[in-house]
Amino acid sequence: MKIVLTGGDSGGHFYPLVAVAQEINRITREKKIIPPKLYYLSNSPYDKKILFENGVIFKKISAGRIRRYFSFLNFLGLFKTIWGFFKSLYIMFSIFPDVVFSNGGNVAFPVLLSAKILKIPVFIHISDSIPGRTNLWASKFAQKISIAFPDASEYLTIDKEKIAFLGNPIRKELFIPLEKGASEFLKMEEGIPTLFVLGGSGGALTINENLVDILPELVEKYQVIHQTGKKLFKDVKSRSRVLLEKSEHKDRYKVFPYLNTLAIRMSAGVSDIIVSRAGAGSISEIAVWEKPSIIIPIPENISNDQKRNAFAYARAGACVVIEQKNLTPRLFLSEINRLMNSEEKRKELSIKAKEFAKVDAATKIAEELINIVLEHEE
């Protein structure tokens, strides 16, 4: 039993694959099936420790980014993709897996093309509300397709019976926010409303700037947990120190470059509102946590899918959306105050978030992959 996992080199691609790997291992243990060999093919291992802990073997390939506009870098990207294809073909032929599971991205293209040539079954997952180019192409020959947003099916001109709306796979350890002990761990005051600003692993410059501008007013009423992103941490910390220097509540602002799994669960546990970008993984985690949220998508000229993700979630009644072009410190503060002052609105958003959440996505995908493997071996 051999399964290849592949996808882009961001956390949004990597962690859902890990969630599926965890469930494959759990299901095969419980059903006493011979444990599979799991491989991760990408241009970077992203997190070697997690791969090792879950018994996933990393195989390095290369893939270039082909931009939608003219750029000489496209020629370099094309060369990397061609080289990546031949290396992928060699690795895939050597492994000859029973199935390939992909959640898209440029790096998945050479792996999926190799699978198509070698007639290896393919299962793709579309995490955003708009399929990326690789997933759109692979949907033509994929045996199974799972989607995280119902809107994605509108872009797929294929047999709809192959498509299942399952949500995004989330690691089990992130399912339950931790409220008990969180105040002590994060050195928070008891009984003070809490805002959790989660800019993603890379941070969010515009969100950071608008948040820092209103910090003196925020800490008068609320506690703020802020993940800035590693690259932006020093600047945010120095600016916030100056702005809060004379505030008697300056200790209510907790700023971190990065939060590990435990710290994220605790921050989610004590928070009343979460502010986040509109990455598919971020929205899925907020929904599972059943938290009210303000979602600020990356502009369309940078990311096509985040705006669609945000408004798909808003249509479900689970969040408030502020487009970045409209974001100002005053509007930001106004929306935070509006939600903090309305327990009824927060409760409504929480209920809709719970309805939107799909807690069993990783399990259902893992079960289907195991079924494909068993059919393939027969």
C-alpha positions, 0 to 999 in steps of 0.5 A: 500500500503506497500513497503519494501526497502532493501540494504547494509549499505553503502551510495552507497546502501542507497541513491539510495533507498532514491531517489526511496522513494522520487519519490514514494512519489511524484508520489502518491501525484501527482496522488492522490493515497493513500500514501504508507507505506515505510519501510527500512530493514537493519542493520543500519538506516544510516541516520535517518534524511533523512528516517524521512523526507521521511516518511520511517520506519526503521526496524533493522535486522542483516546479516553477511558477508560471505567472499570468502576465509576461515576465522573463521569470516565466522562462525560468519557471517553465524550465523548473517545471520541465525538470520537475516533471522528469524527476517526478516521473522517475520518482513516481515510476520508482514508487509506483503508488496506488493513488496520488492525493493532491490539493493543488499548487504549481508543485503538484502539476509535475506529479499529477502529470506523471500519475496521468502518464503512468495511469495511477489513480488521482484524488484531488482536493480543492481547498478554495472557492475557485479551483486553481489552474492545476486542480482545474486541469487535473479535475478532467482525469481525477477519479475523485474530487473533494471541495471545501466550498460549494462554489467550487463545483460551478467551475468544474465541467465534469461529472458532478457525481465525482465531486463531494463537498467535504470541507477542508482537512484539519489536524485533530489537535486543532479541533478543540480550543483550550480555555482552561489554563489559557489565561495563565499560559498567555498571562491574560486578565480574567473577565476582559473581552479578548480579540485574537488577530491571526495574520497567518504564518507570513503575517499581514502587513495591512492588518498589522498597521491598522491594528497598531494605530488603534491599539491605545483605544483597544486596550482600554476595553479589550485584551489583544493577542496578535500574531504578526508573522516573523518578518513583521514582528520587530516593526510591530513590537517597536511601534506598539511599544511607543504608542502604548508607553503611557497606557496603564493597560499596555500589558493587555497587548500580547504580541507574538511573531508566531504561535505554535499549535498549543498557543493557537488553541489557547488563544482561540479558547479565550478569544471573543472575536478572531480577525483573520485573512481569508485563507481556506485553512484559516476559515476552516479552523475558525469555523471548527472553533465556532468563533465570531470573526472579521475576515479581511481577504487579500486583494484580488490582484494578489490572490484570486481566491481569498475574496471568494472564500471570504464572501462564501463564508459570509453568505453562510452568515458566519463572519463579517467581511472587510475588504482591504481597500476599505480598511481604515483604522476607524472602520476597523475599530468600529467593527470590533466595537460593534461585535464586542458590544453585541452578544446576540450578534456574536452568538449568531455568528458562532452558530453559523460558523458551527453549521459551516464547519466540517470536522470529518473532512480528513477522515472521509478523504482518508477512507476514500483513499484507502478504498481506492488503494484496496481496489487498485491492489485487487 
